[in-house]
Amino acid sequence: MWRRTATWCGPDVQKSRFQVTADEAEVIRLARQGPVVVHTPDWTIIPLENLVAQSHNIFVEVKDEDAARTALGVLEKGVDAWWSRCEAAMIKKIARLVKDASPPVP
């Protein structure tokens, strides 16, 4: 049974699928090496909190504003980045959420 994979998204970023609790250790291992985009078909907030609490370099694949809002607010600090393949209009909405959630630059 297929449970997890990690494939290169580029020279410096890996991608990992998170489906079962055992995948958490693999994502953390990858995040210690560099940025890792985490994809999960049935995301819940608890696994995301566990990843953010244990490591930096956690990038989350988001498909809509609700997923982006969750990723930005987890543990009151959010993930390091988000990644999406949605249409430009949705990316603009998500970018607006990021801008609104970011502290002002002095």
C-alpha positions in Angstrom: 0.0 0.0 0.0 1.3 3.4 -1.0 1.6 5.7 2.1 4.1 8.4 1.5 6.4 9.9 -1.1 8.9 12.7 -1.2 9.9 14.1 -4.6 11.9 17.1 -5.6 9.9 20.1 -6.7 13.0 21.9 -7.6 16.7 22.1 -6.6 15.9 23.4 -3.1 12.3 22.4 -2.3 10.8 18.9 -1.7 7.2 17.8 -1.7 5.7 15.3 0.6 2.3 13.7 0.9 0.9 13.5 4.5 -1.7 10.8 4.8 -1.2 9.0 8.1 0.4 9.9 11.4 3.5 8.0 10.6 4.2 10.5 7.8 4.8 13.2 10.3 8.4 12.0 11.0 9.2 11.9 7.3 8.0 15.5 6.8 10.0 16.7 9.8 13.1 14.9 8.5 12.7 16.6 5.1 12.1 20.0 6.7 15.4 19.8 8.5 17.1 19.5 5.1 15.2 22.5 3.6 11.8 23.6 2.6 9.1 21.0 2.1 5.7 21.5 0.5 3.2 19.4 2.4 0.1 18.0 0.6 -2.7 16.1 2.3 -5.9 15.0 0.8 -7.9 15.2 4.1 -6.1 17.9 6.1 -6.9 18.6 9.7 -5.5 21.3 11.9 -3.8 19.0 14.4 -1.2 17.5 12.0 -0.4 21.0 10.8 0.1 22.2 14.4 2.4 19.3 15.1 4.6 20.0 12.0 4.8 23.8 12.7 5.6 23.1 16.4 8.5 20.8 15.5 10.2 22.5 12.5 10.6 25.5 10.2 10.6 25.1 6.4 7.0 23.9 6.4 5.2 25.0 3.2 1.5 24.0 2.8 -0.4 23.3 -0.3 -3.7 25.3 -0.2 -6.6 25.2 -2.6 -8.8 28.0 -1.2 -9.1 30.9 1.2 -10.2 28.7 4.1 -7.1 26.5 3.8 -4.9 29.5 3.5 -6.5 31.1 6.6 -5.9 27.9 8.6 -2.3 27.7 7.4 -1.6 31.4 8.3 -3.1 31.1 11.8 -1.8 27.8 13.1 -0.2 28.1 16.5 -0.6 31.9 16.1 2.5 32.1 13.9 1.5 30.1 10.7 3.5 28.1 8.3 6.5 29.5 6.6 4.9 29.6 3.1 2.0 28.4 1.1 1.9 26.9 -2.4 -1.1 26.6 -4.7 -2.1 25.5 -8.2 -5.4 27.4 -8.2 -6.6 30.0 -10.6 -5.2 33.5 -10.5 -8.3 35.0 -9.0 -8.1 32.6 -6.0 -4.3 33.3 -5.6 -5.1 37.0 -5.4 -7.6 36.4 -2.7 -5.1 34.2 -0.8 -2.4 36.9 -1.2 -4.8 39.5 0.2 -5.2 37.3 3.3 -1.5 37.1 3.7 -1.1 40.8 3.4 -3.9 41.5 5.9 -2.4 38.9 8.4 1.2 40.4 8.1 2.4 43.0 10.5 3.1 46.4 9.0 6.6 47.1 7.7 8.1 50.2 9.4 
